């Protein structure tokens, strides 16, 4: 019985360590799905680059927990909840309202 518990613990530890962190899942470039020319790029060092039709703004992002992210630019600080409807879709919903934005991953 002790051996079985030890084996289950080892399997659980492996599953937890193999689960991608939100940062790993969000890295890369995402395009707005709203017919606009807006993109967001998340970089491993915590940099976020917002490009709204050539108007570029650089800021920082970090996670409060696995579902809540903070975006900080010169203009404002915004908290959003994140979800991935599919591996290539990112849904950002403001924690201050129910307003959301669906983004599609860009493969480069």
N, C-alpha and C positions, 0 to 999 in steps of 0.2 A: 504494500500500500504506500509506504514512504517513497518507494522508487517511482510509482505512478504519479504521485504528487510532484515529485522532482521533475519528471518528464513533462507534465502539464505546465509547470512553471517555466521551464525552458522554452516550450513552444509559445506560450503567451509572451514571454520576453522578446522572442524573435519577431512575433507578429507586431508588437508595439514598436520595436526599433525599425522594422521594415516599412511601417506606415509613413508615407511622405508627409513632411511638415507642410503647413499652409504656404510658407515662404517658397518651398521647392515647387509647389503646384502653380504658383502665381507668376513665377519668373517668366519674362519674355514680353512680347508685344501683343496688345489686344486692341481690336478695332470696335468702335461703336456699331451697334446693330440698328441704329436709328436713321440710317441714310445720310448721316453727316460725315464729314471728313475728320473725325476725332479719333485719336489713338492714345493709349496709355502704355508705357513701357515700365516694367518693374525689374530692377537690377539687383543682383545678389547682395550688394553692399548696402541696400536699403534706400537707394535712390529711386524716385519715381519721376518719369518724364511725361508730361501731359502736352499733347500737340493738338490744338484745336484750329485746324485749317491754316497751319503755319505759325500760329501764335503759341510759342513754346514756353512752358513753365516747368521749372525743375524744383523738386521738393524731396521730402523723405517719407517713407512709410514704415510702419512697424505693427506687430500684432499684439493686441491686448490679451487675446486667447485664440483658440483655433478657429473661431468664427467671426471675430471682430478685429478690424484693422483700422488704424489711424493714418490719415494722409495729411501731411503738413506742407503748405506752400507759403510763399511770402504773404499771400492774401488771407489765408484762413487755415484752420485746423478742422478736419472733418472725420468723424467716426462712421464707419460703414460695417454692416454685416456682409459676409461673403458666403457664396455657395457656388457649387459647380454643377449645374443641371446636367451637363455632359462634360467629358474631359476637355473639350475645346470651347466651352462656354463658361463665362464668369458673370455672375449676377452680383452687383453691388447695390445695396439698399442702405440709404442714409438712416442712422439710428435716431435722427431728429424728426423724420417723417417717413411715410411709406413709399417715398419716391425712389425708384430703382432704375438701374441701367444695365442692360444686357450687353456683354462684349463677347466678341469671337476671337479666338487665338489666331495669330498670324504665324504661319510656319515659314521660316526664313532659311 
